[in-house]
Amino acid sequence: MYRYDNYDHQMLADRVAQFRDQTNRFLSGKLEDSEFLPLRLQNGLYIQRLAPMLRIAVPYGLLSSTQLRKLAHIARYYDKGYGHFTTRQNIQFNWPQLEDVPDILAHLAEVEMHAIQTSGNCIRNTTTDQFAGVAPDELEDARPYCEIIRQWSTFHPEFAFLPRKFKIAVCGTKIDQAATQVHDIGVYLVKGPAETIGFRILAGGGLGRTPVIGQEVFKFVEKQHLLTALEAILRVYNREGRRDNKYKARIKILVKELGVAEFTTKVMAEWAVIKDSALTLTDAEIARCKSFFTDPNYADLSNEPAELTRHLQDNVLFANWYEQNVRPHKMPGYAIATVSFKETGVAPGDVTDRQLEHLAALAESYSFGEVRVSHHQNIVLADVRQDQLFTLWQALSSQSLASHNLGLLTDIICCPGGDFCALANAKSIPIAEAVQRRFSDLTELKNIGQMNLNISGCMNACGHHHVGNIGILGVDKKGEEYYQISLGGSSKNEASLGKIIGPSFAQEEIPDVVEKIVNVYKAQREPGEKFIDTYNRIGIDPFKESVYAKVD
């Protein structure tokens, strides 16, 4: 993973000192709320329903054991003993005291972490597939290019005050697990002329109030021109994006209003000016960033060792976890193990201080001292020896981290909702728990098969409900909390936006509604069909008829 140099350390130290002074001036009444607002947002600090919320950047989802222990320390001494992993691979703390935030930032700087540009109208944390660098179907490791984008975008003087927040995702794996097409910019590694690897770049994607799938702006960009292509898009957006209405300020609105052809023409005109500028990447710079993501010291192993086979035969619980949570690795004898944070009765994505410390120790013992945060709010141990999977599973079980529901209905993406967020119309966490309790039988979950359910407490769509196979959105109905259901969304390679099935439902109705949707799927599916395939084949009407059918 990337290591900070002296310049990085000094920059962070200066930033912490600057924010400490700003915070002290605000607390002493020398800064007004309106003056402090942009300063705290630049450092990841929100004011939520009950307390401040601090969002900490986890670049491309990668964390070391040292960083995990520091996050556990912050959770224990500055929060209420836990944090919350987000769909942008970051971690949030919901209960820090304002006067303590400069101290928290100083702790983070000690382990090369920060909260810069995790909020505000700037380029946010760049995300990627959680299997980057280890997936057997990967075209090329996306992490070096995420790091290049991070260095380019952090403190970029031109893009510090964009019309609205801006999000970039990079995907180099065959199966897109980074929701790339619903980002302001989505970057895919692809093969171009003469089998050279470069980038296909989309722009204008996004969720929220107006969900849009990104559209192609660059069919193929050579590696050295990655930053100039991104900068050309940002320059057009920064110049022409709307600032008079925050609901129409995202790049997706600009692309939609101009049309992708005219938007692309403007980008190409800008690109012609800067294409061969100082932003052009050299081979040496690409190699430098790649040097931070070299393979660890893998042992010479074979697949399916006898120890693994024996434990799979002898222990059904381990076999269930292995089937759901373990994926193939590019190296023989290794596997990718995902730790699900979706245990019933626990808010999806929540992790305790003890669990963070436990994961740090497990990463050192089983995965070369690193973990990854996934877009689905889970943790990945990416380099586990197959002959050690059983002992890893036992260690996870001791801290309630062995849920074997990855990719199933109860592996729910969920925002904090009305329990914490001041913007939310309704609570999200109780809905997730109610669905998990209704579908608690593993045999039935496996019979249902792959299906993702996403929950958002408001139209900002932090829970990505638009791209859930089943999406649930909290809405306000004359002061009461209700929930709107959509079907058919997907954030995979063939991304799609869900369609609302009809009028909203009360909280207590949601488990029944989800069960009716599942029953239609089970009755209508053909052999081997996933939910999204059945939905695309039969359409929304059979689900709607079942959900709204009157009972005599």
C-alpha positions in Angstrom: 0.0 0.0 0.0 1.1 3.6 -0.5 3.5 5.0 2.1 3.7 8.7 2.9 6.9 10.6 2.3 8.2 13.6 4.4 6.1 16.0 2.3 2.9 14.0 3.0 3.6 14.0 6.7 4.3 17.7 6.9 1.2 18.5 4.8 -1.0 16.5 7.2 0.7 18.0 10.3 0.1 21.5 9.0 -3.5 20.7 8.2 -4.2 19.3 11.7 -2.6 22.5 13.2 -4.7 24.7 11.0 -8.0 22.9 11.9 -7.1 22.9 15.6 -6.8 26.7 15.4 -10.0 27.0 13.4 -11.9 24.8 15.9 -10.6 26.8 18.9 -11.6 30.1 17.3 -15.1 28.7 16.6 -15.6 27.4 20.1 -14.4 30.7 21.6 -16.9 32.6 19.4 -14.4 34.2 17.0 -15.9 32.3 14.0 -19.6 32.3 13.1 -21.4 29.0 12.1 -21.4 30.1 8.5 -17.6 30.7 8.6 -16.8 27.4 10.3 -19.1 25.3 8.0 -16.8 25.1 5.0 -13.7 24.6 7.2 -15.2 21.6 9.0 -16.5 20.1 5.8 -13.0 20.2 4.3 -12.0 18.1 7.2 -14.8 15.5 7.0 -16.9 16.8 9.9 -20.7 16.9 9.6 -23.3 17.9 12.2 -25.8 15.1 12.4 -29.1 14.6 14.2 -27.6 13.9 17.6 -23.9 14.7 17.4 -21.1 15.5 15.0 -20.1 12.8 12.5 -16.5 12.4 11.3 -15.9 10.6 8.0 -12.4 9.2 7.6 -10.9 8.5 4.2 -9.9 5.0 3.3 -8.3 5.4 -0.1 -9.5 2.6 -2.4 -10.6 0.7 0.7 -7.1 -0.4 1.8 -6.2 -0.5 5.5 -3.2 -1.8 7.4 -3.3 -3.6 10.7 -1.7 -0.5 12.3 -4.4 1.7 10.9 -7.1 -0.7 12.1 -5.7 -0.5 15.6 -5.7 3.3 15.5 -9.4 3.3 14.4 -10.2 1.0 17.3 -8.4 3.5 19.6 -10.5 6.3 18.2 -13.7 4.3 18.6 -13.0 3.5 22.2 -11.7 6.8 23.5 -13.5 9.4 21.3 -16.7 7.6 20.3 -19.1 5.0 21.8 -17.0 2.0 20.9 -17.8 1.5 17.3 -17.5 2.9 13.7 -19.5 2.5 10.5 -18.1 1.4 7.2 -19.8 3.2 4.2 -20.5 2.4 0.6 -17.5 4.6 -0.4 -15.1 2.3 1.5 -14.7 4.9 4.3 -15.4 4.7 8.0 -17.5 7.1 10.0 -17.6 7.9 13.7 -21.0 9.2 14.8 -20.3 10.4 18.3 -17.1 12.5 18.5 -17.1 15.7 20.5 -16.3 18.8 18.4 -13.4 19.9 20.7 -11.8 16.4 20.3 -11.8 16.3 16.5 -8.4 18.0 16.1 -6.9 15.4 18.4 -8.6 12.6 16.4 -7.1 14.0 13.2 -3.7 14.1 14.9 -4.0 10.4 15.8 -5.0 9.6 12.2 -1.9 11.5 10.9 0.3 9.2 13.0 -0.8 6.3 10.8 -1.0 8.1 7.5 -4.7 8.7 7.5 -6.9 11.8 7.4 -10.5 13.1 6.8 -9.6 15.5 4.0 -12.1 15.8 1.1 -14.5 13.2 2.6 -17.2 15.9 2.4 -17.8 19.2 0.7 -18.0 20.1 -3.0 -14.7 18.5 -4.0 -13.4 15.2 -5.4 -14.1 12.6 -2.8 -12.4 9.3 -1.9 -11.6 7.3 -5.1 -13.0 3.8 -4.8 -12.3 0.5 -6.6 -13.1 -3.2 -6.5 -12.3 -4.8 -3.2 -10.6 -7.7 -5.0 -8.2 -5.4 -6.9 -4.7 -7.1 -7.3 -5.8 -10.6 -6.3 -8.8 -11.4 -8.6 -8.0 -14.2 -11.1 -10.1 -12.4 -13.8 -8.4 -9.0 -13.4 -7.1 -7.2 -16.4 -4.8 -5.1 -14.3 -4.6 -3.9 -10.7 -6.6 -0.7 -10.4 -5.1 0.5 -7.2 -2.0 2.3 -8.6 -4.3 4.3 -10.8 -6.6 5.1 -7.8 -3.5 6.3 -6.0 -2.5 8.5 -9.0 -6.0 10.0 -8.9 -5.8 10.5 -5.2 -2.6 12.4 -5.4 -3.8 14.5 -8.3 -7.2 15.4 -6.7 -6.1 16.0 -3.1 -5.9 19.8 -2.5 -6.4 20.4 -6.3 -6.6 24.2 -6.3 -9.1 24.4 -9.2 -11.5 21.7 -7.9 -11.7 22.6 -4.2 -15.1 24.4 -4.7 -16.9 22.5 -7.4 -20.6 23.0 -8.1 -21.3 19.8 -6.1 -19.5 16.8 -4.6 -17.7 14.6 -7.1 -17.0 10.8 -7.0 -14.7 8.6 -9.1 -14.5 4.8 -9.2 -12.0 2.7 -11.1 -12.6 -1.0 -12.0 -10.1 -3.5 -13.5 -11.9 -6.7 -12.7 -14.1 -8.7 -15.0 -17.2 -8.4 -12.7 -17.8 -4.8 -11.6 -18.1 -4.7 -7.8 -17.5 -1.0 -7.4 -20.7 0.4 -8.8 -18.6 2.2 -11.4 -21.4 3.3 -13.7 -23.2 5.3 -11.1 -20.3 7.6 -10.3 -19.7 11.1 -11.6 -16.8 9.5 -13.4 -16.4 5.8 -13.9 -13.1 4.4 -15.2 -12.7 0.9 -16.6 -9.4 -0.7 -17.5 -9.8 -2.1 -21.0 -7.8 -3.4 -23.9 -7.3 -1.1 -26.8 -5.3 -1.2 -30.1 -2.6 -3.8 -30.2 -3.8 -5.3 -26.9 -2.5 -2.3 -25.0 -4.3 -1.6 -21.7 -5.8 1.8 -21.2 -9.1 3.3 -19.9 -12.7 3.6 -20.9 -14.1 6.6 -19.2 -17.8 7.3 -18.4 -19.2 10.6 -17.0 -22.5 11.8 -15.7 -23.5 8.8 -13.5 -24.9 9.2 -10.0 -27.8 8.4 -7.7 -29.6 10.7 -5.3 -32.7 12.7 -6.4 -32.1 12.1 -10.1 -30.4 8.7 -10.6 -28.5 8.3 -13.9 -26.2 5.7 -15.5 -22.9 7.2 -16.7 -22.3 7.6 -20.4 -19.2 7.0 -22.4 -17.0 10.1 -23.0 -13.7 8.4 -23.8 -13.8 5.0 -25.5 -10.1 4.4 -25.0 -7.5 6.6 -23.3 -3.8 5.6 -23.1 -2.4 5.3 -19.6 -0.2 8.5 -19.9 -3.3 10.5 -20.6 -5.5 9.4 -17.6 -5.2 12.6 -15.6 -5.5 14.9 -18.6 -8.7 13.1 -19.6 -10.1 13.4 -16.1 -9.0 17.0 -15.8 -10.7 17.9 -19.1 -14.0 16.5 -17.8 -13.7 18.3 -14.4 -12.8 21.6 -16.1 -16.0 21.5 -18.3 -18.1 20.6 -15.2 -16.5 23.2 -13.0 -17.1 25.9 -15.6 -20.6 25.0 -16.8 -22.1 23.0 -13.9 -25.0 24.8 -12.1 -24.3 26.7 -8.9 -27.7 28.3 -8.5 -29.5 25.1 -7.4 -27.8 22.4 -5.5 -30.4 19.8 -6.6 -29.3 20.4 -10.2 -25.6 20.9 -9.6 -24.2 17.4 -10.1 -22.4 16.6 -13.4 -25.2 14.1 -14.3 -27.5 17.1 -14.7 -25.0 18.9 -17.0 -24.5 15.8 -19.2 -28.2 15.2 -19.3 -29.1 18.8 -20.3 -26.3 19.2 -22.8 -26.6 15.7 -24.2 -23.6 13.3 -24.1 -22.5 14.3 -27.6 -22.2 18.0 -26.9 -20.7 17.4 -23.5 -18.1 15.1 -25.1 -17.3 17.8 -27.7 -16.6 20.3 -25.0 -14.4 17.8 -23.1 -12.4 17.0 -26.3 -11.9 20.7 -26.9 -10.5 21.1 -23.4 -8.5 17.9 -23.7 -6.8 19.2 -26.9 -5.4 22.1 -24.9 -4.0 20.0 -21.9 -3.4 16.5 -23.4 0.4 16.9 -23.6 0.8 19.2 -20.6 2.7 18.6 -17.3 -0.2 16.4 -16.3 0.8 13.7 -18.8 1.9 10.6 -16.8 5.4 9.3 -17.5 6.3 5.6 -17.4 8.4 6.3 -14.4 5.5 7.9 -12.4 3.2 5.0 -13.3 6.0 2.5 -12.2 6.5 4.5 -9.0 2.9 4.1 -8.0 2.8 0.5 -9.0 5.8 -0.2 -6.7 3.5 0.4 -3.7 1.2 -2.5 -4.8 3.6 -5.3 -5.5 2.6 -8.9 -4.6 3.5 -10.0 -1.0 5.8 -13.0 -0.4 3.4 -15.7 -1.5 4.4 -19.3 -0.7 4.6 -22.0 -3.3 1.3 -23.8 -2.7 -1.3 -26.0 -4.4 -5.1 -25.6 -4.6 -7.5 -27.6 -2.4 -5.0 -28.9 0.2 -6.0 -31.9 2.3 -6.6 -29.8 5.4 -9.2 -27.7 3.7 -10.9 -30.7 2.1 -11.1 -32.5 5.5 -12.6 -29.5 7.3 -15.2 -28.9 4.6 -16.3 -32.5 4.9 -16.4 -32.5 8.7 -17.9 -29.1 9.6 -21.1 -28.0 8.0 -21.0 -24.5 9.5 -17.5 -23.9 8.1 -18.6 -25.4 4.7 -21.5 -22.9 4.6 -19.2 -20.0 5.3 -16.7 -21.2 2.8 -19.3 -21.5 0.1 -20.7 -18.0 0.6 -17.7 -15.9 1.8 -14.7 -17.4 0.0 -13.7 -16.6 -3.5 -10.9 -17.8 -5.9 -7.5 -16.1 -5.8 -5.0 -15.5 -8.6 -2.3 -17.5 -6.8 -2.6 -21.3 -6.3 -3.2 -22.3 -2.7 -4.6 -18.9 -1.7 -8.2 -17.6 -1.3 -10.1 -14.3 -0.8 -12.2 -14.3 2.4 -14.9 -11.7 3.0 -16.0 -10.9 6.5 -19.7 -10.0 6.6 -20.8 -7.2 8.9 -24.4 -8.2 8.4 -25.3 -10.1 11.6 -28.9 -9.8 12.6 -29.4 -7.2 15.3 -26.4 -5.2 14.2 -26.6 -2.2 11.9 -25.1 -3.2 8.6 -21.5 -1.9 8.3 -21.1 -1.3 12.1 -17.8 -2.5 13.6 -16.8 -2.4 17.3 -13.4 -1.4 18.7 -12.8 -5.0 19.7 -13.6 -6.3 16.3 -11.3 -3.8 14.7 -8.5 -4.9 16.9 -9.4 -8.6 16.2 -9.3 -7.9 12.5 -5.9 -6.3 12.8 -4.5 -9.4 14.5 -6.1 -11.7 11.9 -4.8 -9.6 9.0 -1.3 -10.0 10.4 -1.7 -13.7 11.0 -3.5 -14.6 7.7 -3.3 -11.8 5.1 0.1 -10.0 5.2 -1.2 -7.3 7.5 -3.8 -5.7 5.2 -7.6 -5.7 4.8 -9.9 -4.0 2.3 -13.3 -2.4 2.9 -15.9 -3.3 0.2 -18.5 -1.2 -1.4 -21.0 -3.6 0.3 -19.8 -2.4 3.8 -17.9 -5.6 4.5 -14.2 -6.4 5.1 -12.0 -8.5 2.8 -8.9 -10.6 3.8 -7.5 -10.8 0.4 -4.5 -13.2 0.7 -5.5 -16.2 2.9 -3.8 -19.5 2.6 -6.4 -22.2 1.8 -4.9 -24.5 4.5 -5.5 -21.7 7.1 -9.1 -20.9 6.2 -10.6 -23.2 8.9 -8.5 -21.6 11.7 -9.4 -18.1 10.3 -13.1 -19.0 10.4 -12.8 -20.2 14.0 -11.1 -16.9 14.9 -13.8 -14.9 13.2 -16.5 -16.9 15.0 -15.1 -15.8 18.4 -16.0 -12.2 17.6 -19.3 -12.7 15.9 -17.7 -12.1 12.5 -18.5 -15.4 10.7 -21.9 -14.6 9.2 -22.1 -16.7 6.1 -24.6 -14.6 4.1 -22.4 -12.8 1.6 -24.4 -12.0 -1.6 -27.6 -13.3 -0.1 -30.8 -11.3 0.8 -29.6 -10.4 4.3 -26.3 -9.0 3.1 -28.0 -5.6 3.1 -26.5 -2.3 2.1 -27.9 0.3 4.5 -27.3 3.9 5.4 -27.5 5.1 9.1 -30.9 6.7 8.3 -33.0 8.6 10.7 -31.3 7.2 13.8 -28.3 9.4 13.1 -28.6 11.5 9.9 -30.3 14.9 10.0 -31.2 14.6 6.3 -33.1 11.3 6.6 -36.9 11.1 6.2 -37.0 7.7 7.9 -35.0 5.1 9.8 -33.1 2.5 7.8 -31.5 0.3 10.4 -34.8 -1.2 11.9 -35.9 -2.1 8.3 -32.7 -4.0 7.7 -33.1 -5.9 11.0 -36.7 -6.7 10.3 -35.8 -8.2 6.9 -32.9 -10.1 8.4 -35.1 -11.6 11.1 -37.8 -12.6 8.6 -35.2 -14.4 6.4 -33.0 -15.9 9.1 -33.1 -19.5 7.8 -29.9 -20.2 5.9 -31.4 -23.0 3.9 -34.1 -20.7 2.6 -31.6 -17.9 1.9 -29.5 -20.2 -0.2 -32.6 -21.4 -2.0 -33.4 -17.8 -2.8 -29.9 -17.4 -4.0 -28.0 -14.2 -5.0 -30.1 -11.1 -4.4 -29.2 -7.7 -3.1 -31.4 -5.4 -1.0 -30.3 -1.8 -0.5 -31.9 0.7 1.9 -31.7 4.5 2.0 -33.3 6.8 4.6 -33.7 9.6 2.1 -33.3 10.6 -1.6 -29.6 11.2 -1.2 -29.3 7.5 -1.7 -26.3 6.8 0.5 -27.7 3.2 0.7 -27.7 3.0 -3.1 -31.3 1.9 -3.1 -31.7 2.8 -6.8 -29.3 -0.1 -7.8 -30.6 -2.7 -5.4 -32.4 -5.7 -6.9 -34.8 -4.7 -4.3 -34.5 -1.0 -3.2 -36.1 0.5 -0.2 -36.4 4.3 0.2 -37.6 6.0 3.4 -40.1 8.8 2.6 -42.0 11.3 4.7 -45.8 11.0 4.5 -47.5 13.8 6.4 -45.0 13.4 9.2 -45.1 9.6 9.2 -42.2 7.3 8.1 -43.1 5.2 5.0 -41.1 3.2 2.6 -41.1 3.1 -1.2 -40.1 -0.1 -3.0 -38.2 -0.4 -6.3 -37.2 -3.5 -8.2 -34.7 -4.3 -10.9 -31.7 -2.2 -10.0 -28.1 -3.4 -10.4 -24.7 -1.9 -10.0 -22.9 -4.6 -11.9 -21.5 -4.5 -15.5 -25.0 -4.2 -17.0 -26.1 -1.5 -14.5 -29.7 -0.6 -14.2 -31.9 1.6 -12.1 -34.8 0.1 -10.2 -38.4 1.0 -10.9 -40.9 2.0 -8.2 -43.6 -0.6 -7.9 -46.3 1.7 -6.5 -47.5 3.5 -3.3 -45.3 3.3 -0.2 -45.7 1.0 2.8 -45.6 1.4 6.6 -42.6 0.1 8.4 -44.4 -3.0 9.8 -45.4 -4.0 6.3 -41.9 -4.2 4.8 -41.0 -7.8 5.7 -44.3 -9.1 4.2 -43.8 -7.1 1.1 -40.2 -8.4 0.6 -41.5 -12.0 1.2 -44.2 -11.5 -1.5 -41.5 -10.3 -3.9 -39.3 -13.3 -3.1 -42.2 -15.7 -3.5 -43.0 -14.4 -7.0 -39.4 -14.8 -8.0 -39.3 -18.4 -6.7 -42.5 -19.3 -8.5 -41.4 -17.6 -11.8 -37.7 -18.3 -12.1 -36.2 -20.7 -14.5 -33.4 -23.0 -13.6 -30.2 -21.1 -12.8 -31.8 -17.7 -13.0 -30.9 -15.0 -10.5 -33.5 -12.5 -9.3 -32.4 -9.8 -11.7 -32.6 -12.2 -14.6 -36.1 -13.3 -13.7 -37.2 -9.6 -13.2 -35.8 -8.6 -16.6 -37.6 -11.5 -18.3 -41.1 -11.2 -16.7 -41.1 -7.5 -15.8 -42.5 -5.6 -12.8 -46.2 -6.4 -13.2 -46.3 -9.9 -11.5 -44.5 -8.5 -8.5 -46.8 -5.5 -8.3 -49.9 -7.7 -8.6 -48.7 -9.9 -5.7 -47.7 -7.0 -3.4 -50.9 -5.0 -3.8 -53.3 -7.9 -4.1 -56.3 -7.5 -1.8 -56.9 -10.2 0.8 -60.6 -11.2 1.3 
